[in-house]
């Protein structure tokens, strides 16, 4: 499990990784967003054409492949947030508070509709 400052530690490790390779000039918001989208697509590839049951019962090998793709998504997300000077943990807490208001338990429990359709 992660520690409270694990996102900051990951951000710092990514900063160092990029700096050591002189990649900062390539890590523009546009490029990072595009890379993030591409990696999310690679996650989707692992589930394409699977039944809901099969997608929930991945083999050990499939789970490891998905884990590495999810890690790619997280790495690009954290790097993009860093380049844009966005506190990802803070933004996530703020978004959760918004969603708590948009999806009150008494209206949303057991339903999949978007908040404006509840």
C-alpha positions in Angstrom: 0.0 0.0 0.0 1.1 3.5 -0.6 2.1 6.1 2.0 0.5 9.6 2.1 3.5 11.2 0.4 3.9 8.4 -2.2 2.6 10.6 -5.1 5.1 13.3 -4.1 7.9 10.7 -4.0 6.8 9.4 -7.4 6.7 12.9 -8.8 10.2 13.6 -7.6 11.5 10.3 -9.0 9.9 11.2 -12.4 11.4 14.7 -12.3 14.9 13.2 -11.7 14.3 10.5 -14.4 13.4 13.1 -17.0 16.2 15.5 -16.0 18.9 12.8 -16.1 17.9 12.1 -19.7 17.4 15.8 -20.7 13.7 15.1 -21.6 12.1 18.1 -19.9 11.9 19.9 -23.3 9.8 17.0 -24.7 7.6 16.8 -21.6 5.1 19.5 -22.8 1.6 19.3 -21.6 0.5 18.4 -25.1 3.0 15.6 -25.5 2.3 14.2 -22.0 -1.5 14.3 -22.5 -1.1 12.4 -25.8 1.2 9.8 -24.2 -1.2 9.4 -21.4 -4.1 8.8 -23.8 -2.0 6.2 -25.7 -1.1 4.3 -22.6 -4.8 4.3 -21.5 -5.6 2.8 -24.9 -3.0 0.1 -24.2 -4.9 -0.7 -20.9 -8.1 -1.0 -22.9 -6.5 -3.5 -25.4 -6.1 -6.0 -22.6 -9.9 -6.0 -22.0 -11.1 -5.6 -25.6 -13.4 -8.5 -26.6 -13.4 -10.1 -23.1 -16.6 -10.9 -21.4 -17.3 -9.1 -18.1 -16.6 -12.4 -16.4 -13.3 -12.9 -18.2 -12.2 -9.3 -17.6 -12.6 -9.9 -13.8 -10.7 -13.2 -13.9 -7.4 -12.4 -15.5 -4.6 -14.9 -15.4 -1.5 -14.0 -13.4 0.3 -13.1 -16.6 -2.5 -10.9 -17.8 -2.8 -9.1 -14.5 1.0 -8.4 -14.6 0.7 -7.0 -18.1 -2.3 -4.8 -17.1 -0.4 -3.7 -13.9 2.5 -2.4 -16.1 0.2 -0.6 -18.4 -1.6 1.0 -15.4 1.8 2.0 -14.1 2.5 3.8 -17.5 -0.8 5.6 -17.2 0.0 6.7 -13.6 3.5 7.8 -14.5 2.3 10.0 -17.4 -0.5 11.4 -15.3 1.8 12.3 -12.4 4.3 13.8 -14.8 1.6 15.9 -16.6 0.3 17.1 -13.3 3.8 18.1 -12.2 4.5 20.0 -15.5 1.3 21.9 -15.0 2.0 22.5 -11.3 -1.2 20.7 -10.3 -1.4 19.0 -6.9 -3.0 15.8 -8.0 -3.9 14.6 -4.5 -5.6 17.9 -3.8 -7.4 18.0 -7.1 -8.6 14.5 -6.5 -10.0 15.3 -3.1 -11.8 18.4 -4.5 -13.2 16.3 -7.4 -14.4 13.6 -4.9 -16.2 16.4 -2.9 -17.9 17.6 -6.1 -18.9 14.0 -7.0 -20.3 13.5 -3.5 -22.6 16.4 -4.1 -23.5 15.3 -7.7 -24.1 11.7 -6.7 -25.9 11.7 -3.3 -26.2 8.2 -2.0 -30.0 8.4 -1.8 -30.2 9.1 -5.5 -27.2 7.3 -6.9 -27.0 4.0 -5.0 -27.1 1.1 -7.4 -27.6 3.4 -10.4 -25.2 4.1 -13.3 -26.8 7.2 -14.7 -24.8 10.5 -15.0 -25.6 13.0 -12.2 -27.8 15.1 -14.4 -30.0 12.1 -15.2 -30.6 11.0 -11.6 
